[in-house]
Amino acid sequence: MSMLLSMTGFGDARRQDGSRTITAEVRTVNNRFLKCSIRLPDAYSAFESDIEKLVRSSISRGTVNVTIRIERASEANRYRIDTDVLAAYAAQIDGVSDKLGLASSGLDALLQLPGVVSERSGTIEDASGDWHLLESAVGDALKKLDTFRRAEGAAMADDLRANLAIIETELEGVVVQAPGVVSEFRDRLKERVAELLSGSEAKVNDADLIREVSIFAERTDINEEIARLRSHIVQFKAFLEDHVSQGRKLDFLTQELFREVNTIGSKANNVAIAHRGVEMKAAVEKIREILQNIE
């Protein structure tokens, strides 16, 4: 069973113990590397490294945004007004109002200014006993995130298989058509030579024709590319079924798929094979787009 994980997802959880309620939210988006951003009240900043360890234990790639909110229902004075900041704002506004002849702002407007009203988030002593709740909330949020990412990853795996099937189908068509490329070139060469020499006594040695056909055959031989492309497809399928999400390896393998497909299209010197090469390139590009969001 495929274990691909999407790098985009969301998970949240809430834990309550008496007067304390802790809410954890985890959002992820795609990134080549792991980048963790954690927002939590200042009183809980000592737990930031512990939270990051929890994140790193379940996520290996992507940008991870963790938001922690703490509510304490028992606080009588949840908010406080900084009277010094309020007075400084009022003095400056009154001075500007007098100078410009404008009406002064009321108290309601002043209370909206930055730094005037702040929320009490608890003390370090209060926060020290909350780790078990915080750890549980973050852990459950990560589990929900993992469920989301697995579901998205399964859908992406189906899309990858569908595009891989297109490449396989077109490749088999190339295998069937490739042997006829040299014989077609030989026949065309004979016809062109015959047309050019018609009406003259000049003749072309069969050895010269054979040499030209041999050079063309060597230049347009794609057997090695076909063999490598088949091998890459087998390996790609194996990575899809791995028990660990193999986004990095699949991304690298996709580069190899594109290289072989591109070489087949350029070397074959055949319109039908070139058209098949275009279809394979389109499928590889779709695979590449999907893998940008796979861990």
Summary of the structure (lengths in Angstrom):
residues: 295
radius of gyration: 33.9
end to end distance: 16.3
largest distance: 113.8
contacts: 864
relative contact order: 0.15
helix: 64%
strand: 15%
